[in-house]
Amino acid sequence: MKKLVTIMVLVILYLLITGLSLVRAQERTIGLLINEDDAFIGYTLFAPMPYTVTYLIDNNGLLINSWESDYRPGLSAYLCENGNLLRTGKLLGNDEFPFTSGSGGIVQEISWDGSIVWEFEYTSLEYYPHHDIEPMPNGNVLMIAWEYKSGEEAIEAGRNPDLLPAGKLWPDHIIEVEPSGQSGGDIVWEWHMWDHLIQDFDSTKSNYGNVEEHPELMDINFFYNAGADWNHINSINYNEELDQILLSLHNQSEIFVIDHSTTTEEAAGHTGGIYNMGGDFLYRWGNPVAYRAGSEEDRKFFKQHDARWVKSDHPGEGNITVFNNGRNRPEGRLLTKS
């Protein structure tokens, strides 16, 4: 009997030691550097840019799940309420839209066990998705994409020829995709930056006007040496309560809000929707230089990323958070805490 008890104690001790060893072995296994006591309790989802694997870890760095893909990330990944992963994938690009750090090409929904639930490719010589997507409450997906405009089209829209270093432009547009089947989708709504331009360079063009008096429009000649990639929208976020879309324009150093309640036809104009402004900007902030409402000293954003509304029932609900990179800020990149 004593021998049996001794064996049982040894087994229990072995299991305890082994369990502790496994926990220690998994500490900081997936890139965890710091876990302070006041850290938010939850999981962290991330998709390293050089790899095809997306990881979900807890605050101790323990791996909760991982998803394999055939593609490197197109710079965004989301964990859905049903446990599926919604992820952008980076394709090889084409002759007009080459492979770049921000380019995507395909969106995939992957189940918890790694099987492909749905995928949608949106690429051609006329358009190409990049950076971020946004899963919507109705199951649809918002996507950011470039669209091709030749130098002639840009000049016809009032662009100063001296501000066409690439000889073309890639203004951004937004599409809302309704998934269809396992590998398809229907575009049920769209918005184009190209429909909301103003300029005071060429008085013969229909969009000629006073830039300062029209902050709801984009000055086609506002230029920060962006080349073809003129706007470079790098994040998109949806507010269901307001039916509004929040965009971060990297090259304008601004955030914008547009109305999603419009039809596609209304989104191409200046009236309609619950705010009766069509697809014009409802709100913009960060860089008044872009619409002649201030100087560089008034500028707040410097190549920012990741603009998002704070959700309801969270501290600061209704406000917007932005990661302000500080690139080209006169006083340098600042680290502040408030």
GUFISE-691468 format. One record per residue (C-alpha): residue number from 0; residue in one letter; chain; x, z, y. Coordinates in steps of 0.5 Angstrom, whole numbers. Last residue first. Example, Ala and Ser with C-alpha at 12.3 -4.5 7.8 and 13.67 -1.06 7.14 Angstrom:
SITE   seq   type   mol       x       z       y
SITE     1      S     A      27      14      -2
SITE     0      A     A      25      16      -9
REM end
This chain:
SITE   seq   type   mol       x       z       y
SITE   337      S     A      -4     -43     123
SITE   336      K     A       3     -45     119
SITE   335      T     A       7     -50     122
SITE   334      L     A      13     -55     119
SITE   333      L     A      15     -60     124
SITE   332      R     A      17     -67     123
SITE   331      G     A      21     -69     129
SITE   330      E     A      20     -68     136
SITE   329      P     A      19     -75     138
SITE   328      R     A      14     -76     132
SITE   327      N     A      16     -82     128
SITE   326      R     A      14     -80     122
SITE   325      G     A      10     -73     123
SITE   324      N     A       7     -73     116
SITE   323      N     A       0     -70     118
SITE   322      F     A      -4     -69     112
SITE   321      V     A     -11     -69     114
SITE   320      T     A     -17     -64     113
SITE   319      I     A     -23     -65     116
SITE   318      N     A     -29     -60     118
SITE   317      G     A     -36     -59     115
SITE   316      E     A     -34     -53     111
SITE   315      G     A     -28     -49     114
SITE   314      P     A     -28     -44     108
SITE   313      H     A     -32     -47     103
SITE   312      D     A     -40     -47     101
SITE   311      S     A     -40     -55     103
SITE   310      K     A     -34     -59     102
SITE   309      V     A     -28     -59     107
SITE   308      W     A     -28     -67     109
SITE   307      R     A     -22     -71     107
SITE   306      A     A     -16     -75     110
SITE   305      D     A     -11     -76     105
SITE   304      H     A      -5     -79     109
SITE   303      Q     A      -2     -79     116
SITE   302      K     A       3     -84     120
SITE   301      F     A       4     -79     126
SITE   300      F     A      -2     -76     128
SITE   299      K     A      -4     -72     135
SITE   298      R     A      -2     -77     140
SITE   297      D     A      -3     -75     147
SITE   296      E     A       4     -75     149
SITE   295      E     A       4     -82     147
SITE   294      S     A      -1     -84     152
SITE   293      G     A      -9     -83     153
SITE   292      A     A     -15     -87     152
SITE   291      R     A     -12     -94     152
SITE   290      Y     A     -16     -95     145
SITE   289      A     A     -10     -95     140
SITE   288      V     A      -6     -90     145
SITE   287      P     A     -12     -85     143
SITE   286      N     A      -8     -83     137
SITE   285      G     A     -11     -78     132
SITE   284      W     A     -19     -79     133
SITE   283      R     A     -24     -84     131
SITE   282      Y     A     -32     -83     130
SITE   281      L     A     -38     -87     129
SITE   280      F     A     -33     -93     128
SITE   279      D     A     -37    -100     128
SITE   278      G     A     -41    -102     122
SITE   277      G     A     -48    -102     124
SITE   276      M     A     -48     -97     130
SITE   275      N     A     -56     -95     129
SITE   274      Y     A     -54     -88     127
SITE   273      I     A     -59     -88     121
SITE   272      G     A     -56     -95     119
SITE   271      G     A     -57    -101     124
SITE   270      T     A     -53    -104     130
SITE   269      H     A     -46    -107     131
SITE   268      G     A     -45    -112     126
SITE   267      A     A     -42    -113     119
SITE   266      A     A     -44    -106     116
SITE   265      E     A     -51    -109     118
SITE   264      E     A     -51    -115     113
SITE   263      T     A     -48    -110     108
SITE   262      T     A     -54    -105     109
SITE   261      T     A     -52     -99     113
SITE   260      S     A     -53     -92     110
SITE   259      H     A     -45     -92     110
SITE   258      D     A     -44     -91     117
SITE   257      I     A     -36     -91     119
SITE   256      V     A     -31     -85     120
SITE   255      F     A     -24     -86     123
SITE   254      I     A     -18     -83     122
SITE   253      E     A     -12     -85     126
SITE   252      S     A      -4     -86     126
SITE   251      Q     A      -6     -94     127
SITE   250      N     A      -1     -96     122
SITE   249      H     A      -4     -90     117
SITE   248      L     A     -11     -91     118
SITE   247      S     A     -14     -85     114
SITE   246      L     A     -22     -87     113
SITE   245      L     A     -28     -82     112
SITE   244      I     A     -34     -85     110
SITE   243      Q     A     -41     -83     112
SITE   242      D     A     -48     -81     108
SITE   241      L     A     -48     -75     112
SITE   240      E     A     -50     -70     107
SITE   239      E     A     -46     -75     102
SITE   238      N     A     -40     -75     105
SITE   237      Y     A     -35     -80     102
SITE   236      N     A     -27     -80     103
SITE   235      I     A     -22     -86     103
SITE   234      S     A     -15     -85     104
SITE   233      N     A      -9     -90     105
SITE   232      I     A     -12     -95     110
SITE   231      H     A      -6     -99     111
SITE   230      N     A      -8    -102     118
SITE   229      W     A      -4    -108     119
SITE   228      D     A      -1    -110     113
SITE   227      A     A       2    -117     115
SITE   226      G     A       7    -114     119
SITE   225      A     A       6    -107     121
SITE   224      N     A      11    -107     127
SITE   223      Y     A       6    -101     131
SITE   222      F     A       1    -106     134
SITE   221      F     A      -5    -106     137
SITE   220      N     A      -7    -113     138
SITE   219      I     A     -13    -113     134
SITE   218      D     A     -16    -107     138
SITE   217      M     A     -21    -104     134
SITE   216      L     A     -28    -103     136
SITE   215      E     A     -32     -96     137
SITE   214      P     A     -27     -94     142
SITE   213      H     A     -30    -100     147
SITE   212      E     A     -29     -98     154
SITE   211      E     A     -22     -98     153
SITE   210      V     A     -21    -104     150
SITE   209      N     A     -25    -108     156
SITE   208      G     A     -27    -115     153
SITE   207      Y     A     -26    -121     149
SITE   206      N     A     -29    -121     142
SITE   205      S     A     -32    -128     143
SITE   204      K     A     -25    -131     145
SITE   203      T     A     -24    -135     151
SITE   202      S     A     -21    -129     155
SITE   201      D     A     -15    -129     150
SITE   200      F     A     -11    -122     151
SITE   199      D     A     -16    -117     152
SITE   198      Q     A     -18    -116     145
SITE   197      I     A     -24    -113     141
SITE   196      L     A     -25    -113     133
SITE   195      H     A     -31    -110     129
SITE   194      D     A     -32    -115     123
SITE   193      W     A     -25    -116     121
SITE   192      M     A     -25    -109     119
SITE   191      H     A     -30    -111     114
SITE   190      W     A     -35    -106     110
SITE   189      E     A     -38    -108     103
SITE   188      W     A     -44    -106      99
SITE   187      V     A     -47    -107      92
SITE   186      I     A     -40    -110      89
SITE   185      D     A     -42    -111      82
SITE   184      G     A     -38    -108      76
SITE   183      G     A     -34    -110      70
SITE   182      S     A     -30    -108      64
SITE   181      Q     A     -34    -103      60
SITE   180      G     A     -41    -105      62
SITE   179      S     A     -43    -105      69
SITE   178      P     A     -40    -100      74
SITE   177      E     A     -43    -101      81
SITE   176      V     A     -37    -102      86
SITE   175      E     A     -37    -100      93
SITE   174      I     A     -32    -105      97
SITE   173      I     A     -28    -103     103
SITE   172      H     A     -24    -108     108
SITE   171      D     A     -17    -108     110
SITE   170      P     A     -14    -113     115
SITE   169      W     A      -8    -117     111
SITE   168      L     A      -5    -121     117
SITE   167      K     A      -1    -127     117
SITE   166      G     A       5    -131     120
SITE   165      A     A       9    -125     118
SITE   164      P     A      12    -123     125
SITE   163      L     A       5    -124     128
SITE   162      L     A       5    -120     134
SITE   161      D     A       8    -126     139
SITE   160      P     A       2    -130     137
SITE   159      N     A      -3    -125     140
SITE   158      R     A      -9    -124     136
SITE   157      G     A     -15    -126     139
SITE   156      A     A     -19    -128     133
SITE   155      E     A     -17    -135     133
SITE   154      I     A     -10    -132     133
SITE   153      A     A     -11    -128     127
SITE   152      E     A     -15    -134     123
SITE   151      E     A      -9    -139     125
SITE   150      G     A      -4    -134     122
SITE   149      S     A      -8    -134     116
SITE   148      K     A     -12    -128     114
SITE   147      Y     A     -12    -125     107
SITE   146      E     A     -16    -119     105
SITE   145      W     A     -13    -112     103
SITE   144      A     A     -17    -107      99
SITE   143      I     A     -20    -100      99
SITE   142      M     A     -25     -98      94
SITE   141      L     A     -31     -94      93
SITE   140      V     A     -34     -92      86
SITE   139      N     A     -41     -92      84
SITE   138      G     A     -43     -86      80
SITE   137      N     A     -49     -84      85
SITE   136      P     A     -45     -78      87
SITE   135      M     A     -39     -83      89
SITE   134      P     A     -32     -83      86
SITE   133      E     A     -27     -85      92
SITE   132      I     A     -21     -90      91
SITE   131      D     A     -14     -90      94
SITE   130      H     A      -8     -94      95
SITE   129      H     A      -9    -101      95
SITE   128      P     A     -14    -106      93
SITE   127      Y     A     -12    -114      93
SITE   126      Y     A     -16    -120      97
SITE   125      E     A     -16    -127      98
SITE   124      L     A     -10    -129      93
SITE   123      S     A     -14    -125      88
SITE   122      T     A     -15    -118      85
SITE   121      Y     A     -21    -114      83
SITE   120      E     A     -20    -111      76
SITE   119      F     A     -25    -106      74
SITE   118      E     A     -25    -101      68
SITE   117      W     A     -30     -97      64
SITE   116      V     A     -30     -92      58
SITE   115      I     A     -22     -93      56
SITE   114      S     A     -21     -88      51
SITE   113      G     A     -16     -82      52
SITE   112      D     A     -19     -76      49
SITE   111      W     A     -22     -73      56
SITE   110      S     A     -25     -80      57
SITE   109      I     A     -21     -85      61
SITE   108      E     A     -25     -89      67
SITE   107      Q     A     -20     -94      70
SITE   106      V     A     -19     -98      76
SITE   105      I     A     -15    -104      77
SITE   104      G     A     -11    -108      82
SITE   103      G     A      -7    -102      86
SITE   102      S     A      -2    -104      91
SITE   101      G     A       1     -98      95
SITE   100      S     A       9     -98      93
SITE    99      T     A       9    -106      93
SITE    98      F     A       8    -111      88
SITE    97      P     A       6    -118      92
SITE    96      F     A       0    -120      95
SITE    95      E     A       0    -127      97
SITE    94      D     A       4    -130      91
SITE    93      N     A       1    -124      86
SITE    92      G     A       1    -117      84
SITE    91      L     A       4    -114      78
SITE    90      L     A      -2    -109      77
SITE    89      K     A      -2    -102      79
SITE    88      G     A      -7     -97      76
SITE    87      T     A     -12     -93      79
SITE    86      R     A     -15     -87      76
SITE    85      L     A     -22     -84      74
SITE    84      L     A     -21     -79      69
SITE    83      N     A     -27     -76      65
SITE    82      G     A     -28     -69      64
SITE    81      N     A     -36     -70      66
SITE    80      E     A     -35     -67      73
SITE    79      C     A     -30     -73      74
SITE    78      L     A     -22     -71      75
SITE    77      Y     A     -19     -76      80
SITE    76      A     A     -13     -80      81
SITE    75      S     A     -10     -84      86
SITE    74      L     A      -4     -88      88
SITE    73      G     A      -4     -94      84
SITE    72      P     A      -2     -91      78
SITE    71      R     A       3     -94      73
SITE    70      Y     A      -1     -98      68
SITE    69      D     A      -2     -98      61
SITE    68      S     A      -5     -91      61
SITE    67      E     A      -4     -85      57
SITE    66      W     A      -8     -79      59
SITE    65      S     A      -6     -71      59
SITE    64      N     A      -9     -65      58
SITE    63      I     A      -9     -57      59
SITE    62      L     A      -1     -57      60
SITE    61      L     A       1     -50      62
SITE    60      G     A       5     -50      69
SITE    59      N     A       3     -43      70
SITE    58      N     A      -3     -45      75
SITE    57      D     A      -6     -49      70
SITE    56      I     A      -4     -57      69
SITE    55      L     A      -7     -63      68
SITE    54      Y     A      -3     -69      68
SITE    53      T     A      -3     -77      69
SITE    52      V     A       2     -81      64
SITE    51      T     A       4     -88      66
SITE    50      Y     A      10     -86      70
SITE    49      P     A      14     -88      76
SITE    48      M     A       9     -85      81
SITE    47      P     A       7     -79      78
SITE    46      A     A       0     -78      77
SITE    45      F     A      -3     -71      79
SITE    44      L     A      -9     -66      77
SITE    43      T     A      -8     -59      78
SITE    42      Y     A     -12     -54      75
SITE    41      G     A     -15     -47      78
SITE    40      I     A     -14     -41      82
SITE    39      F     A     -12     -42      89
SITE    38      A     A      -5     -39      90
SITE    37      D     A      -5     -32      93
SITE    36      D     A       0     -29      87
SITE    35      E     A       5     -34      88
SITE    34      N     A       6     -39      83
SITE    33      I     A      12     -44      85
SITE    32      L     A      16     -49      82
SITE    31      L     A      11     -52      77
SITE    30      G     A      14     -59      74
SITE    29      I     A      10     -60      68
SITE    28      T     A      14     -55      63
SITE    27      R     A      14     -49      69
SITE    26      E     A      12     -44      63
SITE    25      Q     A      11     -48      57
SITE    24      A     A      17     -44      53
SITE    23      R     A      15     -38      56
SITE    22      V     A       8     -38      53
SITE    21      L     A      10     -41      46
SITE    20      S     A      15     -35      46
SITE    19      L     A      10     -30      48
SITE    18      G     A       5     -33      42
SITE    17      T     A      11     -33      37
SITE    16      I     A      13     -26      39
SITE    15      L     A       6     -24      38
SITE    14      L     A       5     -27      32
SITE    13      Y     A      11     -24      29
SITE    12      L     A       9     -17      31
SITE    11      I     A       3     -19      27
SITE    10      V     A       6     -21      21
SITE     9      L     A      11     -15      21
SITE     8      V     A       5     -10      22
SITE     7      M     A       2     -14      16
SITE     6      I     A       8     -14      12
SITE     5      T     A       9      -6      13
SITE     4      V     A       2      -5      11
SITE     3      L     A       2      -9       5
SITE     2      K     A       9      -5       3
SITE     1      K     A       6       2       5
SITE     0      M     A       0       0       0
REM end
